[in-house]
């Protein structure tokens, strides 16, 4: 039995342990994103608060709930796997809110907005939030 382990969290690999184990990043949201966007496009075409609108709203909520439960289940299984082998784990404390914050707006000399990289960061934010709930389980 290993007495202690260090875990480094990342996006290329979800976690890398000190004994060389690489844990892949789960992509639950990315796998359901296409189905979610189709449902949301259909919802946008329905009259608000109509019967079909409410049915689609329920389907979208169930899909979000499925994604959340998949993440939670995977995190509990991962935590069980990591804690079953060691007695002490050292883990970095990341503040996700700081990582997914929007980029500050850049203003030019004439008062117009300049590109600030927010469109590229929004894809990174999806990946960060898809892999984020481990902090709530570990602490």
N, CA, C and O atoms as a GROMACS GRO file, in nm:
protein
  556
    1UNK      N    1   0.084  -0.119   0.000
    1UNK     CA    2   0.000   0.000   0.000
    1UNK      C    3   0.088   0.125   0.000
    1UNK      O    4   0.181   0.136   0.080
    2UNK      N    5   0.059   0.216  -0.090
    2UNK     CA    6   0.132   0.343  -0.099
    2UNK      C    7   0.083   0.432   0.014
    2UNK      O    8  -0.037   0.437   0.041
    3UNK      N    9   0.175   0.502   0.080
    3UNK     CA   10   0.133   0.584   0.193
    3UNK      C   11   0.090   0.724   0.153
    3UNK      O   12   0.007   0.784   0.220
    4UNK      N   13   0.146   0.777   0.042
    4UNK     CA   14   0.104   0.910  -0.001
    4UNK      C   15   0.115   0.921  -0.152
    4UNK      O   16   0.190   0.846  -0.215
    5UNK      N   17   0.040   1.015  -0.210
    5UNK     CA   18   0.043   1.037  -0.355
    5UNK      C   19   0.019   1.185  -0.382
    5UNK      O   20  -0.050   1.253  -0.305
    6UNK      N   21   0.076   1.234  -0.490
    6UNK     CA   22   0.051   1.370  -0.536
    6UNK      C   23  -0.029   1.362  -0.665
    6UNK      O   24  -0.005   1.276  -0.749
    7UNK      N   25  -0.125   1.452  -0.679
    7UNK     CA   26  -0.210   1.455  -0.797
    7UNK      C   27  -0.197   1.593  -0.861
    7UNK      O   28  -0.210   1.695  -0.793
    8UNK      N   29  -0.172   1.595  -0.991
    8UNK     CA   30  -0.166   1.720  -1.066
    8UNK      C   31  -0.284   1.722  -1.161
    8UNK      O   32  -0.296   1.633  -1.246
    9UNK      N   33  -0.371   1.821  -1.148
    9UNK     CA   34  -0.489   1.831  -1.233
    9UNK      C   35  -0.455   1.910  -1.359
    9UNK      O   36  -0.372   2.001  -1.356
   10UNK      N   37  -0.520   1.874  -1.470
   10UNK     CA   38  -0.495   1.944  -1.595
   10UNK      C   39  -0.606   1.919  -1.694
   10UNK      O   40  -0.708   1.857  -1.662
   11UNK      N   41  -0.586   1.968  -1.818
   11UNK     CA   42  -0.686   1.948  -1.923
   11UNK      C   43  -0.642   1.844  -2.026
   11UNK      O   44  -0.726   1.775  -2.084
   12UNK      N   45  -0.512   1.832  -2.049
   12UNK     CA   46  -0.464   1.730  -2.141
   12UNK      C   47  -0.493   1.592  -2.082
   12UNK      O   48  -0.545   1.503  -2.150
   13UNK      N   49  -0.459   1.575  -1.957
   13UNK     CA   50  -0.500   1.459  -1.878
   13UNK      C   51  -0.572   1.516  -1.756
   13UNK      O   52  -0.531   1.618  -1.700
   14UNK      N   53  -0.679   1.448  -1.716
   14UNK     CA   54  -0.757   1.498  -1.602
   14UNK      C   55  -0.671   1.506  -1.477
   14UNK      O   56  -0.672   1.605  -1.404
   15UNK      N   57  -0.597   1.400  -1.454
   15UNK     CA   58  -0.509   1.395  -1.338
   15UNK      C   59  -0.390   1.306  -1.370
   15UNK      O   60  -0.401   1.210  -1.445
   16UNK      N   61  -0.277   1.342  -1.313
   16UNK     CA   62  -0.157   1.262  -1.323
   16UNK      C   63  -0.111   1.237  -1.181
   16UNK      O   64  -0.085   1.331  -1.106
   17UNK      N   65  -0.100   1.110  -1.143
   17UNK     CA   66  -0.058   1.078  -1.007
   17UNK      C   67   0.092   1.066  -1.001
   17UNK      O   68   0.159   1.054  -1.104
   18UNK      N   69   0.145   1.070  -0.880
   18UNK     CA   70   0.291   1.064  -0.862
   18UNK      C   71   0.349   0.928  -0.899
   18UNK      O   72   0.469   0.916  -0.922
   19UNK      N   73   0.265   0.824  -0.905
   19UNK     CA   74   0.317   0.694  -0.946
   19UNK      C   75   0.306   0.672  -1.098
   19UNK      O   76   0.324   0.560  -1.145
   20UNK      N   77   0.275   0.779  -1.174
   20UNK     CA   78   0.277   0.773  -1.320
   20UNK      C   79   0.147   0.732  -1.386
   20UNK      O   80   0.147   0.701  -1.505
   21UNK      N   81   0.037   0.732  -1.314
   21UNK     CA   82  -0.092   0.697  -1.372
   21UNK      C   83  -0.154   0.821  -1.437
   21UNK      O   84  -0.168   0.926  -1.373
   22UNK      N   85  -0.191   0.809  -1.564
   22UNK     CA   86  -0.255   0.918  -1.636
   22UNK      C   87  -0.404   0.888  -1.645
   22UNK      O   88  -0.444   0.782  -1.693
   23UNK      N   89  -0.487   0.980  -1.598
   23UNK     CA   90  -0.632   0.963  -1.600
   23UNK      C   91  -0.687   1.056  -1.707
   23UNK      O   92  -0.666   1.177  -1.701
   24UNK      N   93  -0.759   1.000  -1.804
   24UNK     CA   94  -0.811   1.076  -1.917
   24UNK      C   95  -0.919   1.175  -1.872
   24UNK      O   96  -0.985   1.155  -1.769
   25UNK      N   97  -0.936   1.281  -1.950
   25UNK     CA   98  -1.037   1.384  -1.921
   25UNK      C   99  -1.174   1.330  -1.963
   25UNK      O  100  -1.189   1.283  -2.075
   26UNK      N  101  -1.274   1.337  -1.874
   26UNK     CA  102  -1.409   1.296  -1.915
   26UNK      C  103  -1.471   1.407  -2.001
   26UNK      O  104  -1.448   1.526  -1.975
   27UNK      N  105  -1.547   1.369  -2.099
   27UNK     CA  106  -1.606   1.469  -2.189
   27UNK      C  107  -1.757   1.447  -2.197
   27UNK      O  108  -1.812   1.429  -2.306
   28UNK      N  109  -1.822   1.448  -2.084
   28UNK     CA  110  -1.964   1.421  -2.081
   28UNK      C  111  -2.043   1.531  -2.151
   28UNK      O  112  -2.135   1.501  -2.227
   29UNK      N  113  -2.007   1.658  -2.126
   29UNK     CA  114  -2.079   1.768  -2.191
   29UNK      C  115  -2.052   1.769  -2.340
   29UNK      O  116  -2.144   1.788  -2.420
   30UNK      N  117  -1.926   1.750  -2.379
   30UNK     CA  118  -1.890   1.751  -2.521
   30UNK      C  119  -1.963   1.641  -2.599
   30UNK      O  120  -2.000   1.662  -2.714
   31UNK      N  121  -1.985   1.526  -2.537
   31UNK     CA  122  -2.054   1.417  -2.604
   31UNK      C  123  -2.204   1.445  -2.619
   31UNK      O  124  -2.266   1.395  -2.713
   32UNK      N  125  -2.261   1.522  -2.529
   32UNK     CA  126  -2.405   1.552  -2.533
   32UNK      C  127  -2.434   1.689  -2.593
   32UNK      O  128  -2.550   1.728  -2.605
   33UNK      N  129  -2.331   1.762  -2.630
   33UNK     CA  130  -2.348   1.900  -2.675
   33UNK      C  131  -2.432   1.910  -2.802
   33UNK      O  132  -2.514   2.000  -2.816
   34UNK      N  133  -2.413   1.817  -2.896
   34UNK     CA  134  -2.488   1.822  -3.022
   34UNK      C  135  -2.637   1.800  -2.997
   34UNK      O  136  -2.721   1.872  -3.052
   35UNK      N  137  -2.669   1.701  -2.916
   35UNK     CA  138  -2.809   1.672  -2.884
   35UNK      C  139  -2.872   1.789  -2.810
   35UNK      O  140  -2.988   1.823  -2.834
   36UNK      N  141  -2.797   1.850  -2.720
   36UNK     CA  142  -2.847   1.966  -2.644
   36UNK      C  143  -2.874   2.084  -2.736
   36UNK      O  144  -2.976   2.151  -2.722
   37UNK      N  145  -2.783   2.110  -2.830
   37UNK     CA  146  -2.803   2.224  -2.920
   37UNK      C  147  -2.924   2.202  -3.011
   37UNK      O  148  -2.996   2.297  -3.041
   38UNK      N  149  -2.947   2.078  -3.054
   38UNK     CA  150  -3.065   2.048  -3.136
   38UNK      C  151  -3.194   2.075  -3.059
   38UNK      O  152  -3.287   2.135  -3.112
   39UNK      N  153  -3.197   2.030  -2.934
   39UNK     CA  154  -3.316   2.054  -2.851
   39UNK      C  155  -3.336   2.204  -2.827
   39UNK      O  156  -3.450   2.251  -2.830
   40UNK      N  157  -3.229   2.277  -2.804
   40UNK     CA  158  -3.241   2.420  -2.778
   40UNK      C  159  -3.284   2.497  -2.903
   40UNK      O  160  -3.356   2.596  -2.892
   41UNK      N  161  -3.241   2.452  -3.021
   41UNK     CA  162  -3.288   2.516  -3.145
   41UNK      C  163  -3.437   2.490  -3.167
   41UNK      O  164  -3.510   2.580  -3.208
   42UNK      N  165  -3.480   2.367  -3.138
   42UNK     CA  166  -3.623   2.337  -3.149
   42UNK      C  167  -3.705   2.418  -3.049
   42UNK      O  168  -3.815   2.463  -3.080
   43UNK      N  169  -3.648   2.436  -2.928
   43UNK     CA  170  -3.718   2.513  -2.824
   43UNK      C  171  -3.736   2.659  -2.867
   43UNK      O  172  -3.840   2.719  -2.840
   44UNK      N  173  -3.635   2.715  -2.932
   44UNK     CA  174  -3.640   2.856  -2.973
   44UNK      C  175  -3.750   2.882  -3.075
   44UNK      O  176  -3.798   2.995  -3.086
   45UNK      N  177  -3.791   2.779  -3.149
   45UNK     CA  178  -3.894   2.796  -3.252
   45UNK      C  179  -4.036   2.781  -3.197
   45UNK      O  180  -4.132   2.814  -3.267
   46UNK      N  181  -4.050   2.733  -3.075
   46UNK     CA  182  -4.183   2.711  -3.016
   46UNK      C  183  -4.231   2.838  -2.948
   46UNK      O  184  -4.150   2.914  -2.895
   47UNK      N  185  -4.363   2.862  -2.947
   47UNK     CA  186  -4.416   2.975  -2.870
   47UNK      C  187  -4.392   2.953  -2.720
   47UNK      O  188  -4.412   2.843  -2.668
   48UNK      N  189  -4.350   3.059  -2.654
   48UNK     CA  190  -4.315   3.047  -2.514
   48UNK      C  191  -4.434   3.004  -2.430
   48UNK      O  192  -4.546   3.052  -2.449
   49UNK      N  193  -4.409   2.913  -2.336
   49UNK     CA  194  -4.505   2.860  -2.239
   49UNK      C  195  -4.616   2.778  -2.303
   49UNK      O  196  -4.719   2.753  -2.240
   50UNK      N  197  -4.598   2.736  -2.428
   50UNK     CA  198  -4.695   2.645  -2.489
   50UNK      C  199  -4.665   2.503  -2.442
   50UNK      O  200  -4.561   2.478  -2.380
   51UNK      N  201  -4.756   2.412  -2.471
   51UNK     CA  202  -4.738   2.272  -2.430
   51UNK      C  203  -4.610   2.210  -2.490
   51UNK      O  204  -4.533   2.150  -2.416
   52UNK      N  205  -4.585   2.223  -2.622
   52UNK     CA  206  -4.462   2.168  -2.678
   52UNK      C  207  -4.335   2.234  -2.622
   52UNK      O  208  -4.232   2.168  -2.607
   53UNK      N  209  -4.343   2.362  -2.591
   53UNK     CA  210  -4.230   2.434  -2.531
   53UNK      C  211  -4.196   2.376  -2.395
   53UNK      O  212  -4.078   2.357  -2.362
   54UNK      N  213  -4.299   2.347  -2.315
   54UNK     CA  214  -4.278   2.291  -2.181
   54UNK      C  215  -4.219   2.149  -2.190
   54UNK      O  216  -4.135   2.112  -2.108
   55UNK      N  217  -4.264   2.072  -2.288
   55UNK     CA  218  -4.211   1.936  -2.306
   55UNK      C  219  -4.062   1.943  -2.342
   55UNK      O  220  -3.982   1.868  -2.287
   56UNK      N  221  -4.026   2.032  -2.434
   56UNK     CA  222  -3.885   2.047  -2.472
   56UNK      C  223  -3.802   2.099  -2.356
   56UNK      O  224  -3.688   2.056  -2.337
   57UNK      N  225  -3.858   2.190  -2.278
   57UNK     CA  226  -3.787   2.242  -2.160
   57UNK      C  227  -3.753   2.128  -2.064
   57UNK      O  228  -3.644   2.122  -2.009
   58UNK      N  229  -3.850   2.036  -2.046
   58UNK     CA  230  -3.829   1.922  -1.959
   58UNK      C  231  -3.720   1.829  -2.014
   58UNK      O  232  -3.638   1.777  -1.938
   59UNK      N  233  -3.719   1.809  -2.146
   59UNK     CA  234  -3.618   1.724  -2.209
   59UNK      C  235  -3.478   1.785  -2.193
   59UNK      O  236  -3.382   1.713  -2.166
   60UNK      N  237  -3.468   1.916  -2.209
   60UNK     CA  238  -3.340   1.985  -2.192
   60UNK      C  239  -3.292   1.974  -2.048
   60UNK      O  240  -3.174   1.950  -2.022
   61UNK      N  241  -3.385   1.992  -1.954
   61UNK     CA  242  -3.349   1.980  -1.812
   61UNK      C  243  -3.301   1.838  -1.779
   61UNK      O  244  -3.206   1.821  -1.703
   62UNK      N  245  -3.367   1.738  -1.837
   62UNK     CA  246  -3.326   1.598  -1.812
   62UNK      C  247  -3.189   1.571  -1.870
   62UNK      O  248  -3.110   1.496  -1.811
   63UNK      N  249  -3.158   1.630  -1.985
   63UNK     CA  250  -3.026   1.611  -2.045
   63UNK      C  251  -2.918   1.676  -1.959
   63UNK      O  252  -2.811   1.617  -1.939
   64UNK      N  253  -2.945   1.796  -1.909
   64UNK     CA  254  -2.849   1.861  -1.818
   64UNK      C  255  -2.832   1.779  -1.691
   64UNK      O  256  -2.721   1.765  -1.640
   65UNK      N  257  -2.940   1.724  -1.641
   65UNK     CA  258  -2.933   1.641  -1.521
   65UNK      C  259  -2.853   1.514  -1.548
   65UNK      O  260  -2.776   1.470  -1.462
   66UNK      N  261  -2.869   1.455  -1.665
   66UNK     CA  262  -2.793   1.336  -1.702
   66UNK      C  263  -2.644   1.366  -1.705
   66UNK      O  264  -2.563   1.288  -1.655
   67UNK      N  265  -2.608   1.478  -1.764
   67UNK     CA  266  -2.467   1.518  -1.771
   67UNK      C  267  -2.411   1.538  -1.631
   67UNK      O  268  -2.301   1.491  -1.600
   68UNK      N  269  -2.486   1.607  -1.545
   68UNK     CA  270  -2.441   1.632  -1.408
   68UNK      C  271  -2.424   1.501  -1.331
   68UNK      O  272  -2.328   1.485  -1.256
   69UNK      N  273  -2.518   1.408  -1.349
   69UNK     CA  274  -2.508   1.280  -1.279
   69UNK      C  275  -2.394   1.194  -1.331
   69UNK      O  276  -2.331   1.122  -1.254
   70UNK      N  277  -2.368   1.201  -1.463
   70UNK     CA  278  -2.254   1.128  -1.519
   70UNK      C  279  -2.124   1.179  -1.459
   70UNK      O  280  -2.037   1.100  -1.422
   71UNK      N  281  -2.111   1.311  -1.450
   71UNK     CA  282  -1.991   1.371  -1.391
   71UNK      C  283  -1.975   1.328  -1.246
   71UNK      O  284  -1.868   1.285  -1.204
   72UNK      N  285  -2.083   1.338  -1.170
   72UNK     CA  286  -2.078   1.305  -1.028
   72UNK      C  287  -2.042   1.158  -1.007
   72UNK      O  288  -1.961   1.126  -0.921
   73UNK      N  289  -2.104   1.069  -1.086
   73UNK     CA  290  -2.075   0.927  -1.076
   73UNK      C  291  -1.928   0.900  -1.107
   73UNK      O  292  -1.862   0.825  -1.036
   74UNK      N  293  -1.878   0.961  -1.214
   74UNK     CA  294  -1.738   0.941  -1.253
   74UNK      C  295  -1.643   0.993  -1.146
   74UNK      O  296  -1.541   0.931  -1.118
   75UNK      N  297  -1.677   1.107  -1.086
   75UNK     CA  298  -1.591   1.164  -0.983
   75UNK      C  299  -1.588   1.078  -0.857
   75UNK      O  300  -1.482   1.062  -0.796
   76UNK      N  301  -1.702   1.024  -0.818
   76UNK     CA  302  -1.704   0.936  -0.701
   76UNK      C  303  -1.622   0.810  -0.728
   76UNK      O  304  -1.549   0.764  -0.640
   77UNK      N  305  -1.635   0.753  -0.848
   77UNK     CA  306  -1.558   0.634  -0.882
   77UNK      C  307  -1.409   0.664  -0.886
   77UNK      O  308  -1.327   0.584  -0.841
   78UNK      N  309  -1.373   0.782  -0.939
   78UNK     CA  310  -1.232   0.821  -0.942
   78UNK      C  311  -1.180   0.842  -0.800
   78UNK      O  312  -1.070   0.797  -0.767
   79UNK      N  313  -1.257   0.911  -0.716
   79UNK     CA  314  -1.214   0.935  -0.579
   79UNK      C  315  -1.196   0.802  -0.504
   79UNK      O  316  -1.100   0.786  -0.429
   80UNK      N  317  -1.288   0.708  -0.525
   80UNK     CA  318  -1.275   0.577  -0.462
   80UNK      C  319  -1.149   0.507  -0.509
   80UNK      O  320  -1.077   0.447  -0.430
   81UNK      N  321  -1.122   0.514  -0.640
   81UNK     CA  322  -1.003   0.451  -0.697
   81UNK      C  323  -0.875   0.512  -0.638
   81UNK      O  324  -0.781   0.440  -0.604
   82UNK      N  325  -0.873   0.645  -0.626
   82UNK     CA  326  -0.753   0.712  -0.575
   82UNK      C  327  -0.734   0.690  -0.425
   82UNK      O  328  -0.622   0.668  -0.379
   83UNK      N  329  -0.842   0.696  -0.348
   83UNK     CA  330  -0.832   0.685  -0.203
   83UNK      C  331  -0.817   0.541  -0.155
   83UNK      O  332  -0.775   0.519  -0.041
   84UNK      N  333  -0.849   0.444  -0.238
   84UNK     CA  334  -0.839   0.305  -0.193
   84UNK      C  335  -0.694   0.259  -0.185
   84UNK      O  336  -0.664   0.164  -0.111
   85UNK      N  337  -0.604   0.323  -0.258
   85UNK     CA  338  -0.464   0.278  -0.262
   85UNK      C  339  -0.372   0.353  -0.168
   85UNK      O  340  -0.264   0.303  -0.136
   86UNK      N  341  -0.410   0.471  -0.124
   86UNK     CA  342  -0.318   0.555  -0.046
   86UNK      C  343  -0.384   0.601   0.083
   86UNK      O  344  -0.506   0.597   0.099
   87UNK      N  345  -0.300   0.645   0.176
   87UNK     CA  346  -0.353   0.696   0.302
   87UNK      C  347  -0.354   0.849   0.306
   87UNK      O  348  -0.433   0.908   0.379
   88UNK      N  349  -0.266   0.915   0.228
   88UNK     CA  350  -0.260   1.061   0.224
   88UNK      C  351  -0.250   1.105   0.079
   88UNK      O  352  -0.172   1.048   0.002
   89UNK      N  353  -0.328   1.206   0.042
   89UNK     CA  354  -0.324   1.260  -0.095
   89UNK      C  355  -0.298   1.410  -0.085
   89UNK      O  356  -0.362   1.480  -0.007
   90UNK      N  357  -0.203   1.458  -0.164
   90UNK     CA  358  -0.176   1.601  -0.177
   90UNK      C  359  -0.234   1.646  -0.310
   90UNK      O  360  -0.206   1.586  -0.414
   91UNK      N  361  -0.314   1.752  -0.308
   91UNK     CA  362  -0.380   1.798  -0.430
   91UNK      C  363  -0.376   1.950  -0.433
   91UNK      O  364  -0.385   2.016  -0.330
   92UNK      N  365  -0.362   2.005  -0.555
   92UNK     CA  366  -0.358   2.150  -0.566
   92UNK      C  367  -0.499   2.207  -0.552
   92UNK      O  368  -0.596   2.145  -0.595
   93UNK      N  369  -0.508   2.324  -0.492
   93UNK     CA  370  -0.636   2.390  -0.471
   93UNK      C  371  -0.654   2.497  -0.577
   93UNK      O  372  -0.589   2.602  -0.571
   94UNK      N  373  -0.740   2.472  -0.674
   94UNK     CA  374  -0.764   2.567  -0.782
   94UNK      C  375  -0.899   2.635  -0.761
   94UNK      O  376  -0.996   2.571  -0.722
   95UNK      N  377  -0.903   2.764  -0.786
   95UNK     CA  378  -1.029   2.836  -0.783
   95UNK      C  379  -1.083   2.842  -0.924
   95UNK      O  380  -1.034   2.919  -1.006
   96UNK      N  381  -1.184   2.761  -0.954
   96UNK     CA  382  -1.237   2.751  -1.088
   96UNK      C  383  -1.298   2.883  -1.134
   96UNK      O  384  -1.290   2.917  -1.252
   97UNK      N  385  -1.358   2.956  -1.043
   97UNK     CA  386  -1.421   3.083  -1.080
   97UNK      C  387  -1.319   3.179  -1.141
   97UNK      O  388  -1.353   3.255  -1.231
   98UNK      N  389  -1.195   3.174  -1.094
   98UNK     CA  390  -1.092   3.261  -1.151
   98UNK      C  391  -1.048   3.211  -1.289
   98UNK      O  392  -1.010   3.291  -1.375
   99UNK      N  393  -1.054   3.080  -1.311
   99UNK     CA  394  -1.010   3.025  -1.438
   99UNK      C  395  -1.111   3.048  -1.550
   99UNK      O  396  -1.072   3.063  -1.666
  100UNK      N  397  -1.239   3.049  -1.518
  100UNK     CA  398  -1.341   3.062  -1.622
  100UNK      C  399  -1.396   3.205  -1.635
  100UNK      O  400  -1.495   3.227  -1.704
  101UNK      N  401  -1.334   3.297  -1.570
  101UNK     CA  402  -1.378   3.436  -1.580
  101UNK      C  403  -1.361   3.488  -1.722
  101UNK      O  404  -1.267   3.449  -1.791
  102UNK      N  405  -1.451   3.574  -1.766
  102UNK     CA  406  -1.441   3.633  -1.901
  102UNK      C  407  -1.317   3.719  -1.913
  102UNK      O  408  -1.269   3.776  -1.815
  103UNK      N  409  -1.266   3.728  -2.035
  103UNK     CA  410  -1.151   3.816  -2.061
  103UNK      C  411  -1.195   3.961  -2.050
  103UNK      O  412  -1.309   3.995  -2.083
  104UNK      N  413  -1.105   4.046  -2.003
  104UNK     CA  414  -1.136   4.188  -1.994
  104UNK      C  415  -1.144   4.247  -2.134
  104UNK      O  416  -1.070   4.206  -2.224
  105UNK      N  417  -1.234   4.341  -2.153
  105UNK     CA  418  -1.250   4.405  -2.283
  105UNK      C  419  -1.130   4.495  -2.312
  105UNK      O  420  -1.077   4.561  -2.222
  106UNK      N  421  -1.088   4.496  -2.438
  106UNK     CA  422  -0.978   4.583  -2.481
  106UNK      C  423  -1.036   4.693  -2.568
  106UNK      O  424  -1.109   4.666  -2.663
  107UNK      N  425  -1.004   4.816  -2.534
  107UNK     CA  426  -1.052   4.931  -2.610
  107UNK      C  427  -0.938   4.990  -2.692
  107UNK      O  428  -0.825   5.003  -2.644
  108UNK      N  429  -0.970   5.025  -2.816
  108UNK     CA  430  -0.871   5.091  -2.902
  108UNK      C  431  -0.868   5.240  -2.876
  108UNK      O  432  -0.938   5.292  -2.790
  109UNK      N  433  -0.785   5.310  -2.953
  109UNK     CA  434  -0.773   5.455  -2.936
  109UNK      C  435  -0.901   5.528  -2.973
  109UNK      O  436  -0.931   5.632  -2.915
  110UNK      N  437  -0.976   5.475  -3.069
  110UNK     CA  438  -1.098   5.542  -3.112
  110UNK      C  439  -1.222   5.496  -3.033
  110UNK      O  440  -1.334   5.532  -3.069
  111UNK      N  441  -1.204   5.418  -2.928
  111UNK     CA  442  -1.314   5.376  -2.842
  111UNK      C  443  -1.382   5.248  -2.886
  111UNK      O  444  -1.478   5.206  -2.823
  112UNK      N  445  -1.334   5.185  -2.993
  112UNK     CA  446  -1.393   5.059  -3.037
  112UNK      C  447  -1.327   4.942  -2.965
  112UNK      O  448  -1.212   4.950  -2.921
  113UNK      N  449  -1.403   4.833  -2.954
  113UNK     CA  450  -1.352   4.714  -2.888
  113UNK      C  451  -1.257   4.640  -2.982
  113UNK      O  452  -1.284   4.626  -3.101
  114UNK      N  453  -1.146   4.592  -2.926
  114UNK     CA  454  -1.048   4.513  -3.000
  114UNK      C  455  -1.064   4.366  -2.965
  114UNK      O  456  -1.118   4.335  -2.858
  115UNK      N  457  -1.019   4.273  -3.051
  115UNK     CA  458  -1.027   4.131  -3.016
  115UNK      C  459  -0.948   4.100  -2.890
  115UNK      O  460  -0.833   4.144  -2.875
  116UNK      N  461  -1.009   4.025  -2.798
  116UNK     CA  462  -0.942   3.994  -2.672
  116UNK      C  463  -0.928   3.846  -2.646
  116UNK      O  464  -0.883   3.807  -2.538
  117UNK      N  465  -0.964   3.760  -2.742
  117UNK     CA  466  -0.948   3.617  -2.726
  117UNK      C  467  -1.059   3.548  -2.650
  117UNK      O  468  -1.043   3.432  -2.610
  118UNK      N  469  -1.173   3.614  -2.629
  118UNK     CA  470  -1.281   3.553  -2.552
  118UNK      C  471  -1.342   3.434  -2.626
  118UNK      O  472  -1.383   3.337  -2.561
  119UNK      N  473  -1.350   3.440  -2.758
  119UNK     CA  474  -1.410   3.327  -2.831
  119UNK      C  475  -1.327   3.201  -2.815
  119UNK      O  476  -1.383   3.092  -2.805
  120UNK      N  477  -1.196   3.213  -2.812
  120UNK     CA  478  -1.111   3.096  -2.790
  120UNK      C  479  -1.122   3.048  -2.646
  120UNK      O  480  -1.117   2.928  -2.619
  121UNK      N  481  -1.138   3.142  -2.553
  121UNK     CA  482  -1.146   3.107  -2.412
  121UNK      C  483  -1.277   3.038  -2.379
  121UNK      O  484  -1.283   2.959  -2.284
  122UNK      N  485  -1.385   3.064  -2.455
  122UNK     CA  486  -1.512   3.001  -2.424
  122UNK      C  487  -1.504   2.850  -2.444
  122UNK      O  488  -1.566   2.775  -2.369
  123UNK      N  489  -1.427   2.803  -2.544
  123UNK     CA  490  -1.406   2.659  -2.562
  123UNK      C  491  -1.327   2.600  -2.447
  123UNK      O  492  -1.355   2.490  -2.401
  124UNK      N  493  -1.227   2.675  -2.399
  124UNK     CA  494  -1.148   2.630  -2.285
  124UNK      C  495  -1.235   2.625  -2.160
  124UNK      O  496  -1.221   2.534  -2.079
  125UNK      N  497  -1.326   2.721  -2.145
  125UNK     CA  498  -1.415   2.724  -2.029
  125UNK      C  499  -1.504   2.600  -2.024
  125UNK      O  500  -1.529   2.546  -1.916
  126UNK      N  501  -1.552   2.554  -2.141
  126UNK     CA  502  -1.634   2.433  -2.144
  126UNK      C  503  -1.555   2.314  -2.092
  126UNK      O  504  -1.605   2.234  -2.013
  127UNK      N  505  -1.430   2.304  -2.136
  127UNK     CA  506  -1.346   2.193  -2.092
  127UNK      C  507  -1.315   2.203  -1.944
  127UNK      O  508  -1.315   2.102  -1.873
  128UNK      N  509  -1.290   2.324  -1.896
  128UNK     CA  510  -1.262   2.342  -1.753
  128UNK      C  511  -1.382   2.304  -1.669
  128UNK      O  512  -1.368   2.235  -1.568
  129UNK      N  513  -1.500   2.347  -1.710
  129UNK     CA  514  -1.619   2.318  -1.630
  129UNK      C  515  -1.659   2.171  -1.641
  129UNK      O  516  -1.720   2.116  -1.549
  130UNK      N  517  -1.626   2.107  -1.754
  130UNK     CA  518  -1.657   1.965  -1.768
  130UNK      C  519  -1.574   1.882  -1.671
  130UNK      O  520  -1.618   1.775  -1.628
  131UNK      N  521  -1.456   1.930  -1.637
  131UNK     CA  522  -1.366   1.854  -1.550
  131UNK      C  523  -1.357   1.913  -1.410
  131UNK      O  524  -1.263   1.881  -1.336
  132UNK      N  525  -1.451   1.995  -1.370
  132UNK     CA  526  -1.432   2.078  -1.252
  132UNK      C  527  -1.482   2.022  -1.120
  132UNK      O  528  -1.433   2.067  -1.016
  133UNK      N  529  -1.572   1.931  -1.118
  133UNK     CA  530  -1.637   1.897  -0.991
  133UNK      C  531  -1.554   1.814  -0.896
  133UNK      O  532  -1.603   1.779  -0.789
  134UNK      N  533  -1.431   1.783  -0.931
  134UNK     CA  534  -1.348   1.704  -0.838
  134UNK      C  535  -1.318   1.782  -0.711
  134UNK      O  536  -1.305   1.723  -0.604
  135UNK      N  537  -1.306   1.916  -0.721
  135UNK     CA  538  -1.277   1.996  -0.602
  135UNK      C  539  -1.386   1.984  -0.498
  135UNK      O  540  -1.359   1.985  -0.378
  136UNK      N  541  -1.511   1.973  -0.543
  136UNK     CA  542  -1.621   1.963  -0.447
  136UNK      C  543  -1.620   1.827  -0.377
  136UNK      O  544  -1.670   1.815  -0.265
  137UNK      N  545  -1.563   1.723  -0.442
  137UNK     CA  546  -1.559   1.591  -0.380
  137UNK      C  547  -1.440   1.576  -0.285
  137UNK      O  548  -1.450   1.510  -0.181
  138UNK      N  549  -1.329   1.637  -0.321
  138UNK     CA  550  -1.207   1.616  -0.244
  138UNK      C  551  -1.207   1.695  -0.113
  138UNK      O  552  -1.144   1.654  -0.016
  139UNK      N  553  -1.278   1.808  -0.109
  139UNK     CA  554  -1.268   1.894   0.010
  139UNK      C  555  -1.398   1.900   0.084
  139UNK      O  556  -1.408   1.968   0.186
   0.00000   0.00000   0.00000
